[in-house]
Amino acid sequence: MKQLTVLSGKGGTGKTTIAASFASLARNAVLADCDVDAPNLHMLLHPEVVGTEEFMGSKLAIIDGKECTKCGLCRERCRFGAITEEIAVDPLACEGCGVCMLVCPTGAVKMVERVSGQCYVSETKYGKMAHARLLPGQANSGKLVTAVRQKARLLAEKMKDGTIIIDGPPGIGCPVIASVTGVDLGLVVTEPTLSGIHDLDRALQLLEHFNVLPLVCVNMYDVNRLNTQRIVDYCKDKGVKVAGRIPFDLKVTEAMVRGETITEYTPESPGARGIAATWNRVQATLLSLKEAKNCE
């Protein structure tokens, strides 16, 4: 089993479009949408949900009115303003930190688990998919990402030579860390802008820290060829391979509007060919990693 995470140092680079296209090209891979705060892989893959589990990611303070003396100490100590003047808990403001329970002199406050989201297992025409949805305002997205990856791994273990393609969250925060820890390969999707170069550097540092082999893909490379060359030179200095350069292609937008991957909508378009060439290089790298593992 090999795991690939498609990530980006910032949003809007085309990461999900590329990950969905990889799924259409791989055909027998397990897919995992780990961008649980703003999932959108389902918009291109149209999964049919076959299993749902509630995600208990945080806790909520509950005040027992019979035990409460209305001393107001919990309200005074709550830094989130989640305790009202009537000494009741506002569930939208409560962060589940438990300070109110610790300071309550009568033990009137209890912390109970609450549903923070849902985790799904689905079928798509390209393969099985694990994905999730974090409810608005809920925390612990990194924990939910881990749950999605665990489900994807269980699905892949049932397959011979299974590959997991992970659509990671943007940035370098906790959910991104949860999506790259322990994977075999990370493909960083960037764009030829100054902010793109900066965020590429952050993403590569993250992969290096977790000892994940990196590859780079420059999306819409022909929009600014000078910045693309800067990215290529930077990767060369860092010893990182550039696996793909995908041209700007209006057909990609057309495919997205239709809810299709560009590789199926117009497989001969420049964007689709660029993605296919990138997938071939990524697949070859995954195969070489597998062969190296078998030789150990």
N, C-alpha and C positions, 0 to 999 in steps of 0.2 A: 504494500500500500504506500502510495506517495501523496503528499499534500502540497498543493500550490495555493498561495495566498496572493490575490491581486489587490494591491493597495496603492495609495497615493498620499502625498504629504498634504494635499488640500483637496477640497471637493471640486467637482465640475471638470475633471480632466478626461472623463470618458471611461473611468474604471469599470463601472457596471456594464456599459455597452460592450466592452471588451470581454469581461468575464462571461456574459451571456453568450457572446459569439463563440468563445472557447467551448462552452457547454454544447453548442450546436455542432461544433466540429469534432469534439471528443466522442459524443453520442452515448458512451457507456460510463461516464463519470458520475460520481455523487456530487451534488451541488450544495453549497452552504452559503446562505446570505447572512453574513455576520454584521451587517450594518443595521443593527436592531433599533437604533434610534430613528432612522429614516430609511426603512427597507424599500427598495424599488426593483429588485431583480424579478419579482413576481410579475411586474408589468410587461416584461418581455418573454417570460417563460410560462406564464399562465398555469401555475401549479394547481392540481386538484388535491385538496387536503384529505388525507386518509387517517390522520391521527393528530389529536390536540392535547396538550398538557398545560395546566396553569403554572405560571412561574411565580414563585413566592420569593421575591427579591428583597423586600424590606419589611419593617415592622411599623405598627401604628400604636400610639399610646391610647389607652382606654381608661377613663376615670370612673371609678365606682362611686356614684352619688351617695350611697349609704355610708361609705367609709370616709368620704372627703369632708374636711372641716372648713373648706373655703379659706384656708390660710393665705393662699395666693403665692406661696413659695415657688410652685412649679411655673406659674406665669412669669414670675420675676426672673427666674433662671433660664427660661426658654429663649434662646438666641434667635429663633426663627419666628417668633410671634405666633406660635401655633395654639396657645392657650388663650381663650377669650376672657373677657371681664367676668363672665358668668362661670368661669372655671370649667370650661368644656373644651374639647380638642377639635381644632379645625383640621380635618383629614387632608385637605389640599396643602396646608402649610407644614404639617408634621413631617419631619425628616427621619423619624424613628431612631433618634440618637439615644434615647433612654435617660436623659438627664432628669426629666420630670419624675421618673420612677425612683431614681437614686435620691433625690432630695425630699420626696414626699415623707413627712413624719408619721403618717398613719398607714402607709402601704396601700393607698387607695388607687395607685396607678399601676396598670399592667401593660406589658408590651405584647401585642398579638401579631402574628404574621398576616400579611395582606397580599392579595393578588396584584402583582406588578406588571404582568404581561402574559402572553401566551407563546408557547413553543409548538411548532408544527412539523409534521412529516408529510410530504406530498409526493405526488407522481407528476412528472412532466414528460413531454414527448422525447426529451433528451436523456432522461434518467431520473433517479430519485433525488429529492431535495429536502434539506432541513433548513428551516427559517423560523423567524420569530417576530413578535411585535411588542415593544415596550410601551406601556401605557403612558400618556402624557404626564410629565412631572415626576416620573418615577426614576429612581437611581439604580445602581448596580448593573449597568448595561454590560460591564465586563463579565459579570457572573452569568448573564444571559447568553453572551457570546460563547462562553465555555460550554453551556448547556447545548447550544446549537451544534458546536463542534463534536461534542460527545455523541449526539444523535447521528451526525454525519459519519462518524467513525464506525458506529454500530452497523449502519447501512453498508458501508464499504467493506467491512469484514465478511459480509455474506457474498461478496463478489470475488472472483478470481482476478488478481492483478488490478485491484480497484484503485482509482485515482479520485482524490477529493479536490474540487476546485472551489476555493473560498473567495467570495466577494467581500473583502474587508472594508471596515469603515475608513473614512478619510482622516488625515491627521496623524498624531503619534500618541494619543492618550490611552487610557486604560482599556477601552474596547479594542483598540488596534493591537495593543500588546497581547491581549487575550486571543486575537485572531492570528498572530504570527508565532506565538510560542510553540516550539516543537515541530514546526512545519519543515518541509525539505527545501522549499524554494519560494522566494518572494519576488514577484514581478511588480516593480514600481512604475506606475503610469504617470508620466509627466507631460507638460506642454512647454513650448518654446517661449516662455515669458520669464521676466526677472523673478517674479514670485514663484513660478514653477521650478526654477533652478534652485532657489532657496529651500523650498519645501522638499525637493528631491534629496537634497543634502540631509535634511532631518530624517527622512524615511530610510535612507541608506545607513545612517548612524544607528537607527533603531534595529535594523536587520543585523548589522555587525555586532551590536551588543548582545543579541540573542543567538548569535552564531548561525544565522540563516543565510544560505547562499542567495545573493541578489542578482537579478537581471533588471534591465531598464527598457522601457518602451516609450518612445517619444510620439505622442499623439498630435495630429495636425502639424507635423514637422515642417511643412512647406509654408506655413503662415509667417514664420520668421526663421529663415534658414541660418541667419547669423547666430541667433540664440540656440538653434539646434546644434550647430557646430560647437558652441560653447559647452553644451551638455555632453556631446560626444567626447570632447577633449577632457572634460572633467571626469567622465567615466573611465577614460583611458588612464588618466593619472591615478585614479583610485583602484584600477585593476578590475573594473566592473564591465561586463559585456552588455552591449546594447543589442537586445534581441529583436527589436523592431522599430521601424519608422513608418507610421501610418499617416497617409496624406489627408488633408481636409476634403470632405466629401459630403455634399448636400444630401446624397442618398441615405446617409446615416440618419439624418433628421426625418426623412420620409419613412424610413423603417420604424423609427421610434414612435411616430404618430400612428402607424398601423399596428403597433404592439408586436413587432417582429425583430428578430436579429438581422443585422445587415448581411450576414453571411448566408442567410436563407432568402432574404428579400431580393437582393441583387448580388449574387455570388461573384459576378465578374466585374463589379464596380471597383474603383481604385481602393476605397476604404476596406471593402471585404477582402480584397487580395492582400492588402497590407496586414490585416488581422490574421488571415490564414497563414501568411508567411511567418508572422510572429509566433503563432501557435505551433508551427512545425519546429521552430527553434526551441521553444519552451518544452515541447514534448520530447525532443531529442535530449535536452538537458535532464529531464526527469528520468528518461531511459538510462542515461549514463550513470546517474546517481543510483539507480536500482542495480545496475550491473556491478558498480563499485561495491555496493552493499553485499551483493551475493558473493563477491570475491574475498570478503573479509573473513 
